[in-house]
Amino acid sequence: MRTKISRTLLVTTFTFISALTSVFASTSVPPTLIAQSFSSNPDATTLDEMKKVTFTGRLKTNWPWNRQILEVKLKPSMDPLIIRAKNTGGDKIELTLETPSSYPAGLAKPKVLLENNEITLTVANWDILTNKEAQVSSRIKNTLDNTYSPWVSFPNVVLPLVIYRSEYNLAKILKNSKTDELLTLEKWMTRLLDEAVKPAGTEAMFALRIEYSYDVIQGPDELEVRLPVLLIPSAKMTSQTAAAIATQMENWFHLNNPSKENGAFVMDLNLFITSPNEKSYAPIFDTDTLSLELKNIKL
């Protein structure tokens, strides 16, 4: 008799847990997405640093910390980050974050902060040319029965737009370059385009305005003059692009024979890429004072 009663109670208990699990799974919902944004690096001193920004995503949640796992994608093509929560006593919740093996090399591991049931994900060193747009999506995994809620995301991606208005010397900011280096215009333009445009891929377009700058008056009352050299409203980069641009710059210089007093080619470079949800090109990088001094050019 005791054996029969015990078996009956055991079956009843399993049935009750199963019912709880089903109800719990059906009511699990992912966090509410609040914001996603990029911020540039105001202290950037190299072109590589200028291309890297910080991405931030914010989510509001009230998930049951002890029985659910949160998965977050920074963009659809990336594998999800795994966020686990642990109650460390009282109202204190400790979050741990795991990155997948496919996490992009060179991209900093995200920092995760929980405050007032709001999760903030911060990712530094997001290279705008290789990682491009972001689109946060999230879902909840129920650890009781390994079921998932639907993925929830913003309907549109967010594209970074990095703008620099300070003057940068190309001989200082380009990789493997030195301030006293003397190179042909073709080699300088190849270095610039290879670092600033090429990593964005075939879907990128660039615009370039080049002027020649020299001093009419030097000293405290310095007076600078700029002359138009070349304007490329939009173009795709090919293996011949740098050479073609350099040839036009050289031809202009020899034809016009401008003053060499503190002379430099000053460039305004803009980069555009296509967004997955857009047919047109969108701006992603804009700098208007890249200076290549005459003392660094072999003409």
C-alpha positions as CSV (number, residue, x, y, z in Angstrom):
1,M,0.0,0.0,0.0
2,R,2.8,2.4,0.9
3,T,4.5,1.7,-2.4
4,K,1.4,2.4,-4.3
5,I,0.8,5.7,-2.5
6,S,4.4,6.8,-3.0
7,R,4.1,6.2,-6.7
8,T,0.9,8.2,-6.9
9,L,2.5,11.1,-5.1
10,L,5.5,11.0,-7.4
11,V,3.5,11.1,-10.5
12,T,1.5,14.0,-9.1
13,T,4.6,15.9,-8.3
14,F,6.1,15.6,-11.8
15,T,2.8,16.6,-13.3
16,F,2.7,19.7,-11.2
17,I,6.3,20.7,-12.1
18,S,5.6,20.1,-15.8
19,A,2.5,22.4,-15.6
20,L,4.6,25.1,-13.9
21,T,7.2,24.9,-16.5
22,S,4.7,25.2,-19.4
23,V,3.1,28.2,-17.8
24,F,6.5,29.8,-17.1
25,A,7.7,29.2,-20.6
26,S,4.6,30.7,-22.2
27,T,4.9,33.9,-20.2
28,S,8.7,34.5,-20.7
29,V,9.4,37.7,-22.6
30,P,12.7,39.3,-23.7
31,P,13.8,42.7,-22.4
32,T,12.5,46.0,-23.9
33,L,15.1,47.7,-26.1
34,I,15.6,51.3,-25.1
35,A,18.4,52.7,-27.2
36,Q,21.4,52.0,-29.3
37,S,24.1,54.5,-30.2
38,F,27.7,55.2,-31.3
39,S,30.2,57.7,-29.9
40,S,33.5,58.7,-31.4
41,N,36.9,59.0,-29.8
42,P,37.7,62.7,-29.1
43,D,41.3,61.8,-28.2
44,A,42.1,59.9,-31.5
45,T,45.6,60.7,-32.8
46,T,45.9,58.1,-35.6
47,L,43.6,57.1,-38.5
48,D,43.1,53.7,-37.0
49,E,41.9,55.3,-33.7
50,M,39.7,57.7,-35.7
51,K,37.8,54.8,-37.2
52,K,37.1,53.1,-33.9
53,V,34.1,54.2,-31.9
54,T,32.2,53.0,-28.8
55,F,28.8,51.3,-29.3
56,T,26.2,51.3,-26.5
57,G,22.9,49.4,-26.2
58,R,20.4,49.7,-23.4
59,L,17.7,47.2,-22.5
60,K,15.0,47.3,-19.8
61,T,14.2,44.0,-18.1
62,N,12.5,42.3,-15.2
63,W,13.6,38.8,-16.0
64,P,13.7,36.0,-13.3
65,W,17.4,36.1,-12.7
66,N,17.7,32.6,-11.2
67,R,16.1,30.7,-14.1
68,Q,16.6,32.5,-17.3
69,I,19.6,33.4,-19.6
70,L,19.6,36.5,-21.7
71,E,21.1,36.3,-25.3
72,V,22.0,39.5,-27.1
73,K,23.1,40.1,-30.7
74,L,24.9,43.3,-31.6
75,K,23.9,42.8,-35.3
76,P,22.1,40.0,-37.1
77,S,25.3,38.5,-38.6
78,M,27.0,38.1,-35.2
79,D,26.5,35.2,-32.8
80,P,24.8,36.1,-29.6
81,L,26.5,37.2,-26.3
82,I,25.3,35.2,-23.3
83,I,24.4,37.1,-20.1
84,R,23.8,35.2,-16.9
85,A,22.6,36.7,-13.6
86,K,23.2,35.6,-10.1
87,N,21.6,36.9,-6.9
88,T,24.5,37.6,-4.5
89,G,22.3,38.5,-1.5
90,G,19.5,40.9,-0.9
91,D,18.7,42.9,-4.0
92,K,22.2,42.5,-5.4
93,I,22.4,40.9,-8.8
94,E,25.7,40.0,-10.4
95,L,26.0,39.7,-14.2
96,T,28.5,37.6,-16.2
97,L,28.9,37.9,-19.9
98,E,30.3,35.2,-22.3
99,T,31.4,36.0,-25.9
100,P,31.1,33.4,-28.7
101,S,34.2,31.9,-30.3
102,S,33.3,33.8,-33.5
103,Y,33.4,37.2,-31.7
104,P,35.3,39.6,-34.0
105,A,39.1,39.8,-33.4
106,G,40.2,43.2,-32.2
107,L,36.8,44.1,-30.9
108,A,36.8,44.7,-27.1
109,K,34.8,42.4,-24.9
110,P,31.5,44.2,-24.0
111,K,31.1,45.7,-20.5
112,V,27.7,45.0,-19.0
113,L,26.1,47.1,-16.2
114,L,22.8,46.5,-14.4
115,E,21.1,49.4,-12.7
116,N,17.4,49.8,-11.9
117,N,16.5,46.7,-14.0
118,E,18.2,48.4,-17.0
119,I,21.1,46.6,-18.7
120,T,23.7,48.8,-20.5
121,L,26.1,47.1,-22.9
122,T,29.2,49.0,-23.9
123,V,31.6,47.9,-26.7
124,A,34.8,49.8,-27.3
125,N,37.0,49.7,-30.4
126,W,34.0,49.1,-32.8
127,D,35.7,49.6,-36.2
128,I,33.2,51.4,-38.4
129,L,34.9,50.1,-41.6
130,T,34.8,46.4,-40.7
131,N,31.9,46.1,-38.3
132,K,29.8,48.9,-39.8
133,E,26.2,49.1,-38.6
134,A,24.6,47.7,-35.4
135,Q,21.2,46.4,-34.6
136,V,20.6,45.1,-31.1
137,S,18.3,42.1,-30.7
138,S,17.7,39.9,-27.6
139,R,15.8,36.9,-26.4
140,I,15.4,34.9,-23.2
141,K,16.3,31.3,-22.7
142,N,14.3,29.4,-20.0
143,T,16.7,27.1,-18.2
144,L,13.9,25.0,-16.8
145,D,13.0,23.5,-20.2
146,N,15.5,25.1,-22.6
147,T,12.8,27.0,-24.5
148,Y,13.4,30.5,-26.1
149,S,11.3,33.6,-26.4
150,P,11.2,35.2,-29.9
151,W,14.1,37.6,-30.9
152,V,13.1,41.2,-30.4
153,S,15.0,44.0,-32.2
154,F,14.7,47.6,-33.4
155,P,13.2,47.7,-36.9
156,N,16.2,49.7,-38.3
157,V,19.9,49.4,-38.0
158,V,22.0,52.3,-36.6
159,L,24.9,53.5,-38.7
160,P,27.9,55.3,-37.1
161,L,28.8,58.7,-38.4
162,V,32.2,59.9,-37.3
163,I,33.1,63.5,-38.0
164,Y,36.5,65.1,-37.3
165,R,37.2,68.8,-37.8
166,S,40.8,69.0,-36.3
167,E,43.8,69.1,-38.6
168,Y,45.7,65.8,-38.9
169,N,49.2,65.4,-40.5
170,L,49.1,62.3,-42.7
171,A,52.7,61.5,-42.0
172,K,51.8,61.2,-38.3
173,I,48.5,59.4,-38.4
174,L,49.0,56.7,-41.0
175,K,50.3,53.3,-40.1
176,N,54.1,52.7,-40.7
177,S,54.6,56.4,-41.5
178,K,57.2,58.8,-40.1
179,T,57.1,62.6,-39.8
180,D,60.4,62.9,-41.8
181,E,59.5,60.3,-44.4
182,L,59.8,61.3,-48.1
183,L,57.5,59.4,-50.5
184,T,55.9,59.8,-53.9
185,L,52.3,61.1,-54.0
186,E,51.2,57.7,-55.3
187,K,52.6,55.9,-52.2
188,W,51.0,58.4,-49.9
189,M,47.6,58.1,-51.5
190,T,47.9,54.4,-51.6
191,R,48.6,54.3,-47.9
192,L,45.7,56.7,-47.2
193,L,43.1,54.9,-49.3
194,D,44.2,51.4,-48.2
195,E,43.7,52.4,-44.6
196,A,40.7,54.7,-44.8
197,V,38.6,53.1,-47.6
198,K,39.7,49.6,-48.5
199,P,38.6,47.9,-45.3
200,A,35.0,49.0,-45.9
201,G,34.7,46.6,-48.8
202,T,33.2,46.7,-52.2
203,E,29.9,48.3,-51.0
204,A,31.8,51.5,-50.0
205,M,32.1,54.7,-51.9
206,F,34.2,57.8,-51.1
207,A,34.3,61.4,-51.9
208,L,37.6,63.4,-52.0
209,R,38.3,67.2,-52.2
210,I,42.0,68.2,-52.4
211,E,43.3,71.7,-52.1
212,Y,46.9,73.1,-52.0
213,S,47.7,75.3,-49.1
214,Y,50.6,77.7,-48.7
215,D,51.5,80.8,-46.7
216,V,51.4,84.3,-48.1
217,I,52.5,85.8,-44.7
218,Q,54.3,83.8,-42.0
219,G,54.7,84.5,-38.3
220,P,52.1,86.0,-35.9
221,D,50.1,87.5,-38.7
222,E,50.2,84.3,-40.8
223,L,48.0,84.4,-43.9
224,E,47.2,81.1,-45.6
225,V,45.9,80.6,-49.2
226,R,44.2,77.5,-50.5
227,L,43.8,76.6,-54.2
228,P,41.5,74.0,-55.5
229,V,43.3,70.9,-57.0
230,L,40.9,68.0,-57.4
231,L,37.3,67.1,-56.6
232,I,35.9,63.6,-56.7
233,P,32.2,63.7,-55.7
234,S,31.8,60.0,-55.5
235,A,33.8,56.9,-56.6
236,K,34.5,53.3,-55.8
237,M,38.1,52.3,-55.0
238,T,40.0,50.1,-57.5
239,S,43.6,49.1,-57.7
240,Q,44.2,52.1,-60.0
241,T,42.5,54.8,-57.9
242,A,45.5,55.9,-55.8
243,A,47.8,56.2,-58.9
244,A,45.2,58.1,-60.9
245,I,44.6,60.6,-58.0
246,A,48.4,61.1,-57.5
247,T,48.9,61.7,-61.2
248,Q,46.4,64.5,-61.2
249,M,47.9,66.1,-58.1
250,E,51.4,66.0,-59.7
251,N,50.1,67.4,-63.0
252,W,48.4,70.3,-61.2
253,F,51.5,71.1,-59.1
254,H,53.9,71.2,-62.1
255,L,51.4,73.1,-64.3
256,N,50.6,75.8,-61.7
257,N,54.0,75.9,-59.9
258,P,52.5,77.3,-56.7
259,S,54.5,78.8,-53.8
260,K,56.3,76.3,-51.6
261,E,56.2,78.4,-48.4
262,N,54.8,76.0,-45.8
263,G,53.1,74.2,-48.7
264,A,50.8,71.2,-48.2
265,F,48.0,69.3,-49.9
266,V,44.9,69.4,-47.7
267,M,42.2,66.8,-48.1
268,D,38.6,66.4,-47.2
269,L,37.8,62.7,-47.2
270,N,34.3,61.3,-46.9
271,L,33.2,57.6,-46.8
272,F,29.8,56.2,-47.6
273,I,28.5,52.6,-47.2
274,T,25.3,50.8,-47.9
275,S,23.0,49.8,-45.0
276,P,21.3,46.4,-45.1
277,N,17.9,48.2,-44.8
278,E,18.7,51.0,-47.2
279,K,19.3,51.1,-51.0
280,S,21.2,54.4,-51.0
281,Y,24.6,55.1,-49.6
282,A,24.9,56.7,-46.1
283,P,27.8,58.7,-44.7
284,I,29.9,57.0,-42.2
285,F,33.2,58.9,-42.0
286,D,34.0,62.6,-42.5
287,T,37.2,64.5,-42.0
288,D,38.1,67.8,-43.8
289,T,41.7,68.6,-42.7
290,L,44.1,65.8,-43.6
291,S,47.3,67.5,-44.4
292,L,50.2,66.1,-46.5
293,E,53.1,68.6,-46.2
294,L,55.3,69.3,-49.2
295,K,58.4,68.4,-47.2
296,N,57.1,64.8,-47.1
297,I,56.5,64.5,-50.9
298,K,58.9,63.4,-53.5
299,L,57.9,65.4,-56.6
